[in-house]
Amino acid sequence: MNIAIIGAGLIGKKRSEALPKGVTVKVICDVSEDRAKALAADCNSEFATDWKKVVADKSIQGVFIATTHNWLAPIAIGAIENGKHVFMEKPGGCNAADLRSIISAQKKSPVTVMLGYNHRLHPSMQKARELVDSGKYGPVLFIRAKYGHGGRLGYEKEWRFIKEISGGGELVDQGPHLIDLVNMFIGKMDSVKANSPTLFWDTKEEDTSFFIMKNKKNQYAHLSVSCVEWKNLFQFEIMLKKAKIQIDGLGRSYGKETLTLYTMKPEMGPPDVEVIEYPEYDSSWKDENEIFFNRIAKKDFSSSALKDGLYVWEMIEKIYEDGK
């Protein structure tokens, strides 16, 4: 299969390095010709700067889109209308309306469309899902999670804080992963109470968001994201009736990825503790790419991934509204 990668930044490079065998990168496209040329040299491919010509190229069957958020939906719709399979990075656009437009386009074309939520495929998350689904430890009572980083000099001037380009601030940057993970473990949430302030960075958009979600089964998720963290942090806790699963780190600057299982004893008191540490190599990008191509091979043209992405955006919009 011939594919194109549109967006030659860090994420576009990660996707190119994690492609399965039998997939050929025919062209790298970026608004910056220098960036396109550099990644194209690594991929031994052509380069381009006009995405419209790329998605119209009949020799290309699939498109990976790793651009700023404001271009995700227009390029995805253009690719779908040209019969291309599409893999696009989260959050899929700048608002829920963008996701609805992509869903509408896919209904008219038999192509596979997938959103990049690679955190689901980290080995700790897969192990946690296995533990939760086993039923051995009872139902999930609540989830608590923190995700944050510290930015860098001039961070407040970057595109992630320009609403017209990103759709919001820190909530749109790291928040989608936490909302998606909660959906994976306990399903969609029905209500939210939130506050999304700007505490440090000189910007109109939020640099921090605190929010509590609840569903009709009386399960809660207490979440926070912030780029006022100073030390990169990822922590995800799942409290079950008979145990607690705690995931720390994502590798690299977020620290060693570790899952700790705290199992309640019949007499309660201090729990039994089991610690699993995972290797530094992050296989989630490769695994997610393989899922995409497997769906293409199976002619899986469902819109389930897009609907999950739409739900994430609908929750983000509820969080912003409640925060007002």
N, C-alpha and C positions, 0 to 999 in steps of 0.2 A: 504494500500500500504506500502510495505517495502522500505525504502530508506537508502542510505549511505551518510554520510557527510565526504568529503575528505578535510582536512584542519581544524585543531582544534583550530585556533586562535580566535581573537575577532569576526570576521565576521562569522566564522563557528558557534560560540556560539550564535550569534544573530539570525542566520537562524534556529538553533535548537529550540530556545525559541519561535519562531513565527510560528511554524508549525500548520496547522489546525487539527481538530479532525479526527481520522481515519488513520492518517499517523504515522507509527512506524519507529523510527530510529533503524535499525538493527545493524549498525556498524559505528563507528567513526574511521577514518583513518588519520594518520599524520606521517610524517617522525620522529617526536619526540614521542617515546613511552609514555613518561610521560604526554605530552599534550593530546595524544589520550586517555590514561587511565582516565585522569581527566574529560574530557568532556563526555566520555563514562559512567562514574559513574553518572554524572548529568542526562544523557539520559536513564539510565538503559539499556545500550546496550553493545554489544561486542566492542572490539577495535582491530585495525590492523595497520601495518606500510607499507604494500605492496599494493599500489593502483591497480596494475594489477590484483591481486587476487580478490580484492573487485569488480571491474567492470565486472569480469568474473563470479561472484556469481549469479547463476540462481534464487535464492530466493529474489534478490533485483531488484526492478522495476525502481527506480529512483535514481539519484546521484546529490548531491549538491557539487559544487567544489568551495572552498574558499581558494585557495593556492596563492603563489606568481605567478606573471603573466607568468613566463616562463613555468609553469606546466599546465596552464589552457587549452591550446589547445591540448597537448598530452593526457591528462586525458579525456577531452571531446570527442576526436576522439575515444579513446579506449572504452569509455562507449557507444557511439553511435554504434560502430561496434558490441558491445555485446547486442544491442537492448534495451539499457537503456534510459529513459527520462533524460534530462540533464538541470540543472539550474546552470549557471556559473556566477561568479561575473564579473563586468566590470573590465578592458576593453576587456576581452575575449582573451587576448594574448599579445605578445610583438610587434606586427606589423600587418599591413593589411593582409599580406600573411597568418598569423595564422587564421584569420577569414575566408579567402577564403578556407582554408583547412577544416575547420569545416563545412562550407556550402556544400562543395563537399561531405563530409562524410554523412551529413544529407540527401542529395538527394538520397542516396542508402538505407536509413533505415527509416521506418515509426515511428519516435519518435518525441516527443516535445522537442525543445531546446529553452531555454530562457536566456537572459542576465540580470544581476541584475543592473538596473538603478533606484533605489528606490526613488531618488529625484523627479521623475515624480509624485509619489504618495503621496507626502507631501500634507496635506490639503490645504495649501496656493496655491500650484501649481494647484491643482484640481479646486479650486475656480477661480484662474486666467484664467484657460482654459475655464471655464464656461462663464466668463465675455467676453473673447476675442471671443469665438464662438457665443455668442449671437448676434454679429454684431451691438449692440446698440451704441458702442463707435467708430465705424468706423474701418478701417484697421490698422494693426500694422505698424508704421513708422520705429521704430528701437528698439533694445533691448540693454541694458547696464547692465553688471553684474561684480561683484567682488567676488572672493572666495579665502580665504587664512587662513593660520595658522602660528604659529611661530616655529614649530619644538621643539627639546629638545636637551640637551647636547649629543654630539656624533651622531646627526641626519645624518650628512653627510656620516657616515660610514654604514648606514642601507641599506637594499636591495633596497629601492625605488630610490636610487641614483646609482645603479649598472645596467647599460644599458642591460647587458646580462640577468638579472633577471627581470627587470621591463619594459624594452623597452624605457626608457628615464628618465626624472626627474619629476619636479613638474607638467609640462604640462600633463604627462601621469597619474599622481596621481589624481589631482582634475579637470583638464581640460575636461576630457570626460563628466562629469556631465553637465557642462555649454554648451558644444557643443550639447549634446543630448537634453537639454531643449530648446535650440534655434530651433532645428529640430522639436520638438514637437509643438512649437508655430507658426513658419513661414516656416517650411520645410527646405530642403537642401540648403546650400549656395554654390555659384559657384566660388568665388575668395576670397583670403585672403592676408592681409599684416600683417607682424608679426615681433617681436623681442623677443627672448627668452634668456636673459642673466643669468649669475651667478653673483649675487650681494653680497652675504654674505657667504654662506656655501662653505667650501673648497672642491669642487667637480668638476668633469669634466662635469656633467650634469646640466641643468638649474635649478635654484631655483625660477625663476620667468618667466612668459610669458605674453606678451601683444599682443593682436591680434584683427584685425578688419576684419569681414567677410561681404560679400555682395552677394545678389542673383540677378537674372535677373529681379525681380520685383522692384528693387531699394530699398530693405529693408536692413538695416544694423544691425550688432551685434558687439558691442564694448566690449570686454571681457578681464579680467585679472585674473591670478591665481598666488599665491605666497606663499612660506613658509618663507617669510621675513615679515610677517604681525604683529607678536608679540602678537596681540590679535586676536583670531579666529574671522573670519568675513565671512558672507554670505549676499550678497545683489543682488537682481535681479529686474530690472526695465523694464517694457514694456510700451513704449510710443505709444499710439493710437491717432487717429485723434482728438478724443473728450475727452480723458481721459488719465491718467497715473496710472498704477498699480505698486506699489512698495512692494516687499517682503523682509523682513529683518529677519535674524535668521533662525536656523534649530532646535532650542531647545538646552538645555544643555550649553556647553561651547560656542556655537555660538549665544547664546541669545534667548529670547522668539521669537517664530515664529509668525510673524505679517504680515498681508496684509493691505496696505493702498490704498484706491481708491480715486484718485483726479479727480473729474469730472468738465470739463470745463462748465462755464455758457455761455448762449447766448451772453451776453455782455462782455465775457472774464473776466479779472481781477482775483482776488483770487478765486480758485476753491472750490467747495464743497468737504468736506473731510469725508470719512468713514473709520474707523479703525476696523479691525477684529483681535482679538488675539486668538491664538490656544493653547490648553493644552500641557503641557510638554511631555506627552506620545507620542512617535513616532510610529504611526500605519502603516507606509509605508512598513516595513519589513513583517508584517503579511499580508497586502493587496497584496503585490507583490507575496508572497508565494501562496496565494489563487488563484491569476490569473494563476499561473503556473499549479496548480492541476486542475483548471477548464479547461484549454486548453488540458490537458491530457484527462480529461473526455469527452471532445467534439471531441477528436481525431484531434486536430488542429496541423497539422504537417508542417505548413507553415514556411518559412525561413525569415519572415518579421523582427523578432527581431534581427536575425543575420545580415541581410542586413543593419539595422539601426546601429548595432555595427561596421560593416565594414565601413560604411560612416564616423563614428566618427574617426576611425583609418586613413582613407584616408585624412580627414581634418587635423589630427595631423601631418601626414607626410608632407602635404602641408605647415603647419605652420613651421615645422623644416626646410624645404627646403627654404622657403622665408626668414627665419631668418638668413640663411647663407650669 
